[in-house]
Amino acid sequence: MLSQKCRYALRALQHLADRHGQGVVPLAEIVSAQNIPAKFLTVILSELGREGLVRAQRGRSGGYVLVPSPADVRIGDIIRLMRGSIALVPCASRDAHEHCENCVPEAVCRLRNLMLRVRDETAHILDGVTLADAFPTTNLELPTDKP
């Protein structure tokens, strides 16, 4: 499940992507449009700034801008950045792998094998969608390897 922090980050970045190339977006605009608590959003945007995704401009006409092109920001990368992993269980994570507590050895764990497939399919979908895709409200065309 996505944390509230991750969902807020995705919504804030999508808002900035929608305004990409139009100048600085005031914090209050993002707060109002996306219904995100200002203090929490400030923390999230600061973290995204350290990763080079957003740039803050201070002052009376301050706010935030998305640094890369929206087409260069994959949804999967945002989730990994905010959550640490796309995997549903720690033993299926590529970047944050941990052995599960109270489990059988990984080599014989059938649940882990399923979760590896779920992780790979989820990553395939999320890495195929960028902020430029604008989270369409109609049927999202997902990448597929199947004819």
C-alpha positions as CSV (number, residue, x, y, z in Angstrom):
1,M,0.0,0.0,0.0
2,L,1.2,3.5,-0.8
3,S,1.8,5.7,2.2
4,Q,0.1,9.1,2.5
5,K,3.5,10.7,2.1
6,C,4.0,8.9,-1.2
7,R,0.5,9.8,-2.5
8,Y,1.1,13.4,-1.5
9,A,4.4,13.4,-3.3
10,L,2.9,12.0,-6.5
11,R,0.1,14.5,-6.4
12,A,2.4,17.5,-5.8
13,L,4.8,16.4,-8.5
14,Q,1.9,15.9,-10.9
15,H,0.7,19.4,-10.1
16,L,4.2,20.8,-10.8
17,A,4.3,18.8,-14.0
18,D,1.1,20.3,-15.2
19,R,2.6,23.7,-14.7
20,H,6.0,22.8,-16.1
21,G,7.6,25.7,-18.0
22,Q,5.2,28.2,-16.6
23,G,7.4,29.5,-13.8
24,V,7.3,29.1,-10.0
25,V,4.3,27.5,-8.5
26,P,3.4,28.9,-5.0
27,L,3.2,26.4,-2.2
28,A,-0.3,27.7,-1.3
29,E,-1.5,26.8,-4.8
30,I,-0.3,23.2,-4.5
31,V,-1.8,22.9,-0.9
32,S,-5.2,24.2,-2.1
33,A,-5.4,22.3,-5.4
34,Q,-4.1,19.0,-4.0
35,N,-5.6,19.2,-0.4
36,I,-2.2,18.5,1.2
37,P,-1.2,19.9,4.6
38,A,1.3,22.7,4.1
39,K,3.8,21.6,6.7
40,F,3.8,18.0,5.4
41,L,4.1,19.3,1.8
42,T,7.1,21.5,2.8
43,V,8.9,18.4,4.2
44,I,8.1,16.4,1.1
45,L,9.2,19.1,-1.3
46,S,12.4,19.6,0.6
47,E,13.1,15.9,0.3
48,L,12.3,16.0,-3.4
49,G,14.6,19.0,-3.7
50,R,17.5,17.1,-2.2
51,E,17.0,14.5,-4.9
52,G,17.0,17.1,-7.6
53,L,13.4,16.8,-8.7
54,V,12.2,20.2,-7.5
55,R,13.8,23.5,-7.0
56,A,12.6,26.0,-4.4
57,Q,12.6,29.7,-4.9
58,R,12.4,31.8,-1.7
59,G,10.7,35.1,-1.2
60,R,7.4,36.8,-1.8
61,S,7.1,35.4,-5.3
62,G,8.6,32.1,-4.2
63,G,7.4,28.6,-4.7
64,Y,8.5,25.4,-6.5
65,V,9.3,24.2,-10.0
66,L,9.8,20.7,-11.4
67,V,13.5,20.5,-12.5
68,P,13.5,17.7,-15.0
69,S,11.0,17.4,-17.9
70,P,7.8,15.6,-16.8
71,A,8.6,13.0,-19.5
72,D,11.8,12.1,-17.6
73,V,10.2,11.4,-14.3
74,R,8.9,7.8,-14.0
75,I,6.2,7.1,-11.4
76,G,8.1,4.0,-10.3
77,D,11.2,6.1,-9.4
78,I,9.1,8.5,-7.3
79,I,7.6,5.6,-5.4
80,R,11.0,4.0,-4.8
81,L,12.3,7.4,-3.6
82,M,9.5,8.0,-1.2
83,R,8.8,4.4,-0.1
84,G,12.1,2.7,-0.6
85,S,10.7,-0.1,-2.7
86,I,7.9,-1.2,-4.9
87,A,7.9,-4.7,-3.5
88,L,5.0,-5.7,-1.1
89,V,7.3,-7.7,1.1
90,P,10.9,-6.9,2.2
91,C,12.4,-10.2,0.8
92,A,11.2,-9.3,-2.7
93,S,12.8,-5.8,-2.8
94,R,15.7,-5.2,-5.1
95,D,17.0,-2.1,-3.4
96,A,15.9,-2.6,0.2
97,H,16.0,-6.4,0.5
98,E,15.6,-7.8,4.0
99,H,14.8,-11.3,5.2
100,C,11.3,-11.6,6.4
101,E,10.8,-12.3,10.1
102,N,9.2,-15.6,11.1
103,C,9.5,-17.1,7.6
104,V,10.9,-20.1,5.9
105,P,14.2,-19.9,4.1
106,E,13.8,-17.7,1.0
107,A,14.9,-20.6,-1.3
108,V,11.8,-22.5,-0.5
109,C,9.3,-19.7,0.2
110,R,6.6,-20.0,-2.4
111,L,5.1,-16.7,-1.3
112,R,8.4,-14.9,-2.1
113,N,8.4,-16.3,-5.6
114,L,4.9,-14.9,-6.2
115,M,5.9,-11.6,-4.7
116,L,8.9,-11.4,-7.0
117,R,6.6,-11.7,-10.0
118,V,4.2,-9.1,-8.5
119,R,7.2,-6.7,-8.0
120,D,8.4,-7.2,-11.5
121,E,5.0,-6.7,-13.1
122,T,4.3,-3.6,-10.9
123,A,7.7,-2.1,-11.7
124,H,7.1,-2.7,-15.4
125,I,3.8,-0.8,-15.3
126,L,5.0,2.1,-13.0
127,D,8.3,2.5,-14.9
128,G,6.3,2.8,-18.1
129,V,4.3,5.8,-16.9
130,T,5.8,9.3,-16.4
131,L,4.5,12.6,-15.1
132,A,4.0,13.6,-18.7
133,D,1.4,11.0,-19.0
134,A,-0.7,13.2,-16.7
135,F,-2.6,10.4,-14.9
136,P,-5.4,10.3,-17.4
137,T,-8.9,9.9,-16.0
138,T,-9.9,7.5,-18.7
139,N,-8.4,4.1,-19.3
140,L,-4.6,4.3,-18.8
141,E,-2.8,2.5,-21.6
142,L,-0.4,0.2,-19.8
143,P,2.7,-1.3,-21.3
144,T,2.3,-4.9,-22.2
145,D,4.5,-7.7,-23.5
146,K,1.4,-9.8,-24.5
147,P,-0.1,-9.7,-28.0
